[in-house]
Amino acid sequence: MIQPLFMLTALFNANEGVYSLLAHNQNPEEANRLRETWNPHLTPGLSLITLEQRSVHNTLEVQACRTCRATVRRSSGLQPLPKFRRRES
């Protein structure tokens, strides 16, 4: 199996039906470290979604990346599709 070159990670809030983007353009090891860091701190109803990117996303700020949002819509498999919410710093 070929390992993907780039990954994006989103935080899904099932309680509110929304997601926020956390990171994009990560290699699989970076994405895995992010999951390992966040997972112990997630409360019920929150989960991380890691998706393969087809290419590098050129937008520097992940919260402004429309390509990431399109990838979540296309590849997340979540139904109903959650709404995007910018993550508060």
C-alpha positions in Angstrom: 0.0 0.0 0.0 1.3 3.4 -0.9 1.4 5.9 1.9 -0.2 9.3 1.2 2.2 12.2 0.9 0.0 14.8 2.6 -2.7 14.7 5.3 -5.1 17.2 6.7 -6.6 17.0 10.2 -10.0 18.3 11.3 -11.7 18.4 14.7 -15.3 17.1 14.4 -17.8 18.1 17.0 -20.7 15.6 16.7 -22.7 17.4 19.4 -23.0 20.5 17.3 -22.5 19.1 13.8 -19.5 21.3 13.1 -15.8 20.8 12.3 -12.7 23.0 12.4 -9.5 22.6 10.5 -6.4 22.0 12.6 -3.6 21.3 10.2 -2.9 20.5 6.5 0.1 19.6 4.3 1.4 17.3 7.0 3.2 14.1 6.3 1.6 11.0 7.8 4.0 11.0 10.8 3.2 14.6 11.7 -0.5 13.8 11.4 -0.1 10.8 13.7 1.8 12.9 16.3 -1.0 15.5 16.2 -3.6 12.7 16.8 -1.5 11.3 19.7 -1.3 14.7 21.2 -5.0 15.7 20.9 -6.8 12.4 21.5 -6.2 12.1 25.3 -7.8 15.6 25.7 -10.9 15.2 23.7 -14.2 15.2 25.4 -17.2 13.0 24.4 -18.6 14.0 21.1 -15.3 15.4 19.8 -13.0 13.4 17.4 -10.2 14.0 15.0 -10.6 13.2 11.3 -7.4 12.7 9.3 -7.9 12.7 5.5 -5.5 12.3 2.6 -4.8 15.3 0.5 -4.5 14.9 -3.3 -1.8 17.7 -3.4 -0.2 20.4 -1.4 -2.7 23.1 -0.4 -1.2 26.5 -1.2 -3.2 28.5 1.4 -0.8 29.2 4.4 -3.5 29.6 7.1 -5.4 26.3 7.5 -8.5 28.0 8.7 -8.8 29.9 5.4 -8.1 26.9 3.2 -11.0 26.3 0.9 -9.3 23.2 -0.6 -9.3 21.6 2.9 -13.0 22.3 3.3 -13.7 20.7 -0.2 -11.7 17.7 0.9 -13.7 17.3 4.1 -17.0 17.6 2.1 -15.7 15.0 -0.5 -13.9 12.5 1.6 -15.0 12.6 5.3 -18.0 10.2 4.9 -19.9 12.1 7.6 -23.6 12.3 7.2 -25.2 14.7 7.5 -22.2 16.8 6.4 -21.1 19.0 9.3 -20.8 22.8 8.9 -17.4 24.4 8.9 -16.6 26.6 11.9 -13.3 28.6 12.3 -11.4 27.5 15.3 -11.0 30.1 18.0 -7.4 30.6 19.0 
